[in-house]
Amino acid sequence: MTAPAEKARPSVGADTRQRRAVVVAGITGLFAGALGLVAALARFVVPDVLYAPPRRFPVGRPEDFPPGSVSFVSERRVFVVNTSEGFYAVSGVCTHLGCNVSRDAGRGFACPCHGSTFAGDGSVKTGPAAWPLPLFAMTLSRRGELVVDTRRRVPADFRLKA
């Protein structure tokens, strides 16, 4: 007797691989979407804050600035001037378009961008700048350091006796 004829089964290998690929792609998509959602939520929780440098800062000890000197503190864009009357701080930012001014030996300050010039006290000598360079308040800290406060402007005759 012969064995009953086996029915020919269709090949399931290719079909199974195709289904697996679809399932893997779906799971990968869900995982990527969940990861994106977690990233968006984490970004939402972290505040958008620009950490600006403090507007009140020490610039050094009085003896660091020789008599008659004009010293530029580049990281704060401010000049510290030591005269016989005392110390004062002048902004190093041109009031015309915000360029850094440079020391114009013996004559004050000059803006290299557009040609404005300023006297030693910050007043405008030649334009196009219309406003003087601001002078900032200075104090002496408990540790004996000169402290500049860019939040407070002072008149042109202000001098700190140290």
PyMOL commands that set and color helices and strands:
alter all, ss='L'
color gray80, all
select helices_A, chain A and resi 13-45+62-64
alter helices_A, ss='H'
color red, helices_A
select strands_A, chain A and resi 56-60+70-73+78-83+86-91+102-104+108-110+117-118+124-126+135-140+146-154
alter strands_A, ss='S'
color yellow, strands_A
deselect
rebuild
show_as cartoon
